Amino acid sequence: MCQDCGPPSRRSFARFLAAGTGLTVLTACTPEAPKAGTPSSAVPPASTSPSASPTAARATVAARPAPSPTKAAAGKPSRFSLTDPTSPWLIVNKHRPLAPADFAPADLVRPAVATTASGEAALLNSTTAAAAEAMFAAAAADGVALVLASGYRSFAAQTATYNSHVAARGQADADTASARPGYSEHQTGWAFDIADGGGACGFQPCFADQPTAVWVKANGHRFGFVVRYPWMFHPITGYYYEPWHLRYVGVEAASDMLQKGVHTLEEYFGAGAAPGYA
């Protein structure tokens, strides 16, 4: 979700999309807020394997009412949790908050990649950081400059950001511009936003046509990444297209999604759509 997209460009994006859909805009734009929070949880070895087999995790969430399985998710035995924030298959959306809400990864590190972010926003969990380093290096070898624009965002930072939106425009409108605290993928360390070396179309719809976004969309799966909020899948993900927002799920899961033509984690793991807060 975007770190620093200013109100004019985001509102333009919202008007552009809403004009054709008649839907309320549900963006994930959450500018970086002051640093806060201390990591407190560890990532189990099983959840940090980039090449873990993409077997569905439905049996690990028995406490939650299970939705009807999708074709992509059916028939897969359980491997990773969809609710444990240390799991690469964690699903965070407007129906599925983090538990605990103030979760912070214990293994946050600063990846050795080009970045415009500073402080906590330049951090990722160790598994995502290693995969990002490999992906950025491969892109550079192909002549494509990837830049880390926004990584980890603590619960405190997300709270400050969200509350500033509520104070400025009311909660209903704030929910179209900022993820609520405890509902942001950035808090997990599994997700980050990218930009290109020249900063072209940063956090704008036109970024999808930049060489950086084109390369990542075609090659991200090789390193375990998916574009988390794809074009025209906002009724499922709850967020409009963000070609800059990448999410680590592991090489085999990301590759399996591509092979099967499944675009969202909600569909792949049969977790159900989350267009708005439950």
N, C-alpha and C positions, 0 to 999 in steps of 0.2 A: 504494500500500500504506500502511496506516495508520501514523501517526506516534506517536500517544500514546494508544492504546487500552489501558487497564489490564487486568491478568490476569483480574479477575472477569468483566468483560463479554465478553472474548474467549473465555474458557473456557465461559461460558454459551452463546455463539454456537456454539462447537464441539459442545457437548453437544446443543444444539437440532438441528443438522444431522446429526450422527452418529447420533442416535437413529433417524432415518428412513432412513439409508443404510447404516449398518454399516461406513462407511469411516473410515479414519484422517483426521483433520482436517489439511488442508494450507493453513494460513492464511498471509497475507503480512504480518502485523502486525510492523512493525519500528520500535520507538520510536527517536526521535532520539538520536544519540550524539554525543560531542565532535567538534568540527570538525577536519578534517584533509584533506590532499591538495591539490595544486596543479594547476589545469587545464593540459592539455598538448596538446590536439588541436583542430584547426579544423574548422568545419562547411563543406563545399563549397557554393558557391552553388546547385548543382542540387538539393541535399537540403533547402534552406530555403524552397522555394516552397510556400506554403500551398495553392495551387491546382493542384499537380502532378497530372497525369493518373494515375488509379489502375491502372496497368498492372503486372502481376505481376512480381516480381523473381526468379523461379526460375532464370533463366539466369545470374544474378550469383552464385549459390552452387553452382556446378558442383563445387567441391571437396568439398561435403558430399553424401552420398547423397540423391538427391531422392525424396521420398515420392510416392505416386500423387496426381495433381492432383485437387482437389475440383472440383465443378461450378462454384463461384464463381471459382476461380483459373484454370481451363482456358482456353486460347486467348489469354492476355494476353502480349504481348511484354514483355521486361525493361525496367525503368526505374530503380528504386532497389534497393539491396542490402537483404537481410534479415539480414545479419551485421555490416555496418559500423555502429558505434555513432553515427556522424554522420548516418545515414540515418533519415528519418521512418518508414520501413517496417521498421526493425529489430525482430526478434522476440527477446525475452529471456524465457526460461522455464526450467523445471527440466531441460530437455534441451539448452538453447542458452545457454551462459554468454556474457558479454561477452568480446570479444577486442580489445585486451588486457583482462585481468581488472580492472586498476586504472584503466581509462579514466576521464578527467574532461573534460567539455566545455570548450573554450577560450573560449566566448562566454557564460558565465554572467552573467545580469543579474537585478536585482530588479525584477519587474514592478510597475507602478503600479496595484496592486489592494489591496483590504482583505486583511489577513493576520493570523493569530495566530502565525505562525512567526517565528523569528529566526535570525540567522547564515546558514549555508549552506542551511538548510531553507527560507529565503525566496527562494531563487534558482531560475531556470529557464534553459534555453538561450534564445537571443534569439528564435528562431522561435516556440517555445512561449509565451514571455512576451508577444510581440505578439498572438498569437491569444487568449491568456487575457485580455489587457486588453480586446480587442474583445468577447469573450463576457461578461465581467463587466459591461461597460457596457450591453450589450443586456439582460442580466438585470435590471440596476437600472432600466432604462427600463420594464421589465414589472413592476416592484415586487418583484423577487426579489433578496435579498441573498446574493451569493456571497462566500465567504471562502476564501483560500488557507490550508490547514492544514498542509501539508507538501510541500515541493518536492524540490530536489536533496538527495542523500545520498551522500557520498563513500565510496570503498572502505574507507577507514580507519574511518569512522563505522559502516559496515555490519559491518565486522570486529569492532569493539568490541561492538556490539549482539548479533551472533550468538554471539560467544564468551561473553558474559554468560549467554545462554540455555543454552548447552552446559554451562557450569559449574554452573548451577542445577538442571538437569534431565536432562542427558545429551543426546547428539547426536540420537538418534531422536526424542525429544520436542521438542527445539529446532527440528527441521525442520518441525514442525507449527505453529510460532509465529513463525518468523523466516526471511527469505530468506538463503541463504548469500551471503557476499561474492562479488561478481562476477556475481550472478544477479538483481539487483534493478533494476527499471525506473527507480526513483528516481535511480540513479547516472547515467543517460543524459541527464537534463535534459528528456526528452520527456514525463514523467509527473508528476502531482501529485495530492494529496488535497484535497478541499474540505470545508467545513463551511457552516452557514448563520449568519446574523447573530446568532441567539440561542443557538447552540451546542446546539440540540436533537438528541438521538440521535447525538451525535458518535461515529463509528466503531462504530456498532451497527446491527444489521439494520433497526431501525425508521427509520433515516435514509432508506431507500428511499421512504418515504411522505411525507417532508418536502417542502415546495414547492420547495426548492432542488434536490433530487435529481430530482424530477419534471420540473422545467424543463430541467435539463441533459440528462436522458435524451431529451427531446423535441427539444431545440434544439442540443445540442452539435455535431452533425454540420455545422451551418452554419458553424462556426468550425474544423472539422477534428478534433474530439474524439470519442472513443468511450469508453463505459464498458468498461474493459479486462477486468474479471472479472465477467461477467454471471451472473444467477441460474441455478443448476443446470447450469452448464457447467464445473464443477470437474474432471470427468474429462478435459477437453480442456486447460484452462488451468493446472491444478494448484493453483488457489486458489478458495476459496469466494467467494460473492457479495460484492463490495465496491462498492456504488453510489457511494462517495465517490472512487474511484480512476479518474482520467481520463487518457487517453493521446492525444497528438497524432499523427495519421497523415496530415493534409492534408484539405482540404475535399472534394475529389472522391472520395477513397478512403473517407472516413467516410460520405459521402452514398451512394456505391455500395453499401457494406455494408448501410446501412439499406434501400435500395431492393430489394436482393436478399434481405433477411431473413437475412443472415449475421451471426452474433453474435460470433465470435472471430477474431483475427488468424490463429490457427493454421489455421482452416478457409478463410479468405479467400485466404490466400497458399499453401495446400496444404503447410504446414510440418509437419503431424503433431501428434498429441496429446502432452502432456507432464504426465501426472498425478503423477509423482514423479521424483526425481533419477535420471538415467540411470547 
